[in-house]
Amino acid sequence: MGLGFNMKLLFLSILASLLLSGAKCETTNFDGQESLLEESTHRLQVPALFVFGDSLLDAGTNNYFPSFLKADHEPYGKTHFHKPTGRWTNGRTVADFFAEKLGLNFPEPYLKPRSKGNILQGVNYASGGSGVFRTTGENQKVIPFPDQIFQFNQTRISIAETLKSAEAAEHLISKSLFLISIGANDLMGYIRSPQPPPFDLFLQNLTSTLEDKVSHLYRAGGRKFMLFGLAPLGCVPAILVATNSRDGKCYEPANKLATVFNTVLEQLVLLRFPKVFPEIKAIVGKSYETVEELVANGKAHGFTGGLNACCGYGLYNAEVQCGFSPDVIKNPTYNLCQDPGTHVFWDFYHPTERVYSIVAKKYWNGDVNVVAPMNLKTLILEFRNSPADLRVILCPKWISRAFTSTKCRLPSRFPISEFPS
């Protein structure tokens, strides 16, 4: 039987976005070279990437409104983009590496002026300084997680308008990947609070709020989710400065709180979500274990900078934000390491592009020690497409015959049997 008109429209839009993005025969990702065929296969499995959270995934959201937290100046972005983009690192983030792997454009910030066609490959809503709670980062004027979800709902309407079909929009969203990195700023706020509530009460409120927000995305059509656990916060240069650490070791009280949060997050994603969201496929990236290994055995991985930031000034190079002058008269310039790839941390809080690359690769095809209950590649293949879906990308002549031909054959290296409906 032929595909419905709305589904044909969706597949045509996917093909068009591939062609407009200038896809080449080969593309370099964090995992080496991939052929256009392999890239197109991933592209079919995940047509779009929707990104939520804080500065670890922010692609420049805060550049487009009067926030106090911005990474819109040099030398941010110097390694890959060769200019500041608003990302809080020297290059790409985990979301960017995933986009490359999936054959997608980098998801642009929701607030960035753009053509509506770009949203068919995803949008980035992440805002540096934001948290699960609306009050987190409120004084810094950021976009909290609840407002990011509101923005996604506006995007959902725009997708339906672009495709001229609510059904096609629903189909695209159900196949898309939702990335969520949130909670670190909430926990940092708890650590800094002069009179914090009992931690178990704080954590209960945090996780129940997080579940509620995920439920909004689920009801809006999201089905594939990846949530990120917290990295060892006690190793972050800003925390070491705040605690006046002088021994070059991580601040364990903060690490313990992050560990407890991660345990509860894993229970939420692996045990709770499948019960309350029957059609969800969700995984959790174990950021703590991944970054802890790079910190503990840094030299073995080529990281010789210890816990010092590559860019900044003062203790751990983290007393002043990267790119800012510590003292216009006495110290007009900040410090910048020669090779960011030798450092785990780029600035007072955020990892370098090289760390993001390592983390992304582990999440893509790692084992349950770094991502559970399955890696991202497996998650994507859990939602397999029919041979007809593949023909839309690989057999353009088939499209011109109004989606009715069955003569187009797929290459032998990707036999139809590998892609059951």
MOSULKA-V812943 format. One record per backbone hydrogen bond with DSSP energy under -0.5 kcal/mol. NH is the residue of the N-H (numbers start at 1). CO is the residue of the C=O. E is the energy in kcal/mol with one decimal. If there is no record, write none. Layout:
BEGIN
NH|CO|E / NH|CO|E
END
This chain:
BEGIN
8|4|-2.3 / 9|5|-2.2 / 10|6|-2.0 / 11|7|-2.5 / 12|8|-2.4 / 13|9|-1.9 / 14|10|-2.0 / 15|11|-2.4 / 16|12|-2.6 / 17|13|-2.3 / 18|14|-1.9 / 19|15|-2.3 / 20|16|-2.7 / 21|17|-1.4 / 22|19|-1.3 / 23|18|-1.3 / 27|34|-1.3 / 29|27|-0.5 / 29|32|-2.4 / 32|29|-1.6 / 34|27|-1.1 / 36|25|-1.3 / 39|35|-2.5 / 40|36|-2.9 / 41|37|-1.8 / 42|38|-2.0 / 43|39|-2.3 / 44|40|-2.0 / 45|41|-1.7 / 46|42|-2.4 / 49|121|-1.4 / 50|177|-2.7 / 51|49|-0.5 / 51|123|-2.3 / 52|179|-2.6 / 54|181|-1.7 / 57|54|-1.7 / 58|54|-1.1 / 60|86|-0.6 / 63|60|-1.6 / 64|61|-1.8 / 65|62|-0.8 / 67|62|-0.7 / 67|65|-2.7 / 68|140|-2.6 / 69|140|-0.6 / 70|68|-0.7 / 76|73|-1.5 / 77|89|-1.7 / 78|75|-1.9 / 79|90|-2.2 / 80|90|-1.1 / 81|77|-0.7 / 82|77|-1.8 / 83|77|-1.0 / 86|71|-1.1 / 88|55|-0.6 / 89|87|-1.4 / 97|93|-2.0 / 98|94|-2.4 / 99|95|-2.2 / 100|96|-2.3 / 101|97|-2.3 / 102|98|-2.2 / 103|100|-1.2 / 104|99|-3.1 / 108|122|-0.5 / 110|124|-2.1 / 112|109|-1.4 / 118|115|-1.2 / 119|116|-1.2 / 120|117|-1.5 / 121|118|-1.8 / 122|119|-1.3 / 123|49|-0.8 / 124|108|-2.9 / 125|51|-3.3 / 125|123|-0.5 / 126|51|-0.6 / 127|53|-2.5 / 130|127|-2.0 / 136|133|-0.9 / 138|135|-1.8 / 140|137|-0.7 / 141|138|-1.2 / 142|137|-0.7 / 144|142|-0.8 / 145|131|-1.8 / 147|144|-0.6 / 148|144|-1.8 / 149|145|-1.9 / 150|146|-1.5 / 151|147|-2.1 / 152|148|-2.0 / 153|149|-2.0 / 154|150|-1.5 / 155|151|-2.1 / 156|152|-2.7 / 157|153|-1.5 / 158|154|-2.0 / 159|155|-2.7 / 160|156|-1.9 / 161|157|-2.0 / 162|158|-2.6 / 163|159|-2.7 / 164|160|-0.9 / 165|160|-1.7 / 169|165|-1.8 / 170|166|-2.3 / 171|167|-2.1 / 172|168|-2.4 / 173|169|-2.5 / 174|170|-2.1 / 175|171|-1.2 / 175|172|-0.5 / 176|172|-0.8 / 176|173|-0.6 / 177|48|-2.3 / 178|224|-2.5 / 179|50|-2.6 / 179|177|-0.6 / 180|226|-2.4 / 181|52|-1.9 / 187|183|-2.2 / 188|184|-2.5 / 189|185|-2.1 / 190|186|-1.7 / 191|187|-2.4 / 192|188|-2.1 / 193|189|-1.1 / 196|193|-0.6 / 202|198|-2.3 / 203|199|-2.9 / 204|200|-1.9 / 205|201|-2.3 / 206|202|-2.3 / 207|203|-2.6 / 208|204|-2.1 / 209|205|-2.0 / 210|206|-2.2 / 211|207|-2.5 / 212|208|-2.0 / 213|209|-2.1 / 214|210|-2.4 / 215|211|-2.1 / 216|212|-1.2 / 217|213|-1.5 / 218|214|-2.5 / 219|215|-2.7 / 220|216|-1.3 / 221|218|-1.7 / 222|217|-2.6 / 224|176|-0.7 / 225|223|-0.6 / 225|281|-2.5 / 226|178|-2.7 / 227|283|-2.5 / 228|180|-2.3 / 229|285|-3.0 / 233|231|-1.3 / 235|232|-2.1 / 236|233|-1.4 / 238|348|-2.3 / 239|236|-1.0 / 240|236|-1.8 / 241|237|-2.2 / 242|238|-2.2 / 243|239|-2.0 / 244|241|-1.2 / 245|240|-2.8 / 251|234|-3.1 / 252|250|-1.0 / 254|251|-0.7 / 255|251|-1.4 / 256|252|-2.7 / 257|253|-1.6 / 258|254|-2.0 / 259|255|-2.2 / 260|256|-2.2 / 261|257|-2.4 / 262|258|-2.4 / 263|259|-2.1 / 264|260|-2.1 / 265|261|-2.6 / 266|262|-2.5 / 267|263|-1.8 / 268|264|-2.3 / 269|265|-2.8 / 270|266|-2.9 / 271|267|-1.9 / 272|267|-1.8 / 273|268|-2.7 / 275|271|-0.5 / 275|272|-1.1 / 276|272|-1.9 / 277|273|-2.9 / 280|277|-2.0 / 281|223|-2.9 / 283|225|-1.9 / 284|372|-2.9 / 285|227|-2.8 / 286|370|-2.9 / 287|285|-1.8 / 288|230|-0.5 / 290|286|-1.7 / 291|287|-2.7 / 292|288|-2.7 / 293|289|-1.6 / 294|290|-1.3 / 295|291|-2.1 / 296|292|-3.2 / 297|293|-2.2 / 298|295|-1.0 / 301|297|-0.9 / 301|298|-1.1 / 302|299|-1.2 / 303|298|-3.2 / 304|302|-0.8 / 304|342|-1.0 / 305|342|-2.1 / 308|305|-1.7 / 309|316|-2.6 / 310|345|-1.8 / 311|346|-2.9 / 312|335|-2.1 / 313|320|-0.6 / 317|314|-2.7 / 318|315|-2.2 / 319|313|-2.5 / 320|313|-0.9 / 324|321|-2.2 / 327|331|-2.1 / 331|327|-1.1 / 335|312|-3.5 / 337|310|-1.8 / 342|339|-2.1 / 343|340|-2.0 / 344|306|-0.6 / 345|308|-0.5 / 346|350|-3.1 / 347|350|-1.2 / 352|344|-1.8 / 356|352|-2.0 / 357|353|-2.4 / 358|354|-2.0 / 359|355|-2.8 / 360|356|-2.8 / 361|357|-2.1 / 362|358|-2.1 / 363|359|-2.5 / 364|360|-2.0 / 365|361|-2.0 / 366|362|-2.2 / 370|367|-2.0 / 371|367|-1.7 / 372|284|-2.1 / 376|363|-2.9 / 377|364|-2.3 / 379|375|-2.3 / 380|376|-2.5 / 381|377|-1.8 / 382|378|-1.0 / 382|379|-0.7 / 383|379|-0.6 / 383|380|-1.2 / 384|382|-0.9 / 389|386|-0.7 / 390|386|-1.4 / 391|387|-2.0 / 392|388|-1.2 / 393|389|-0.8 / 393|390|-0.7 / 394|390|-2.8 / 395|391|-2.4 / 398|395|-1.6 / 399|395|-0.7 / 399|396|-0.6 / 400|396|-1.2 / 401|397|-0.8 / 401|398|-0.5 / 402|399|-1.6 / 403|398|-1.1 / 404|401|-1.0 / 414|411|-1.6 / 415|412|-0.8 / 418|415|-2.2 / 419|416|-2.2
END
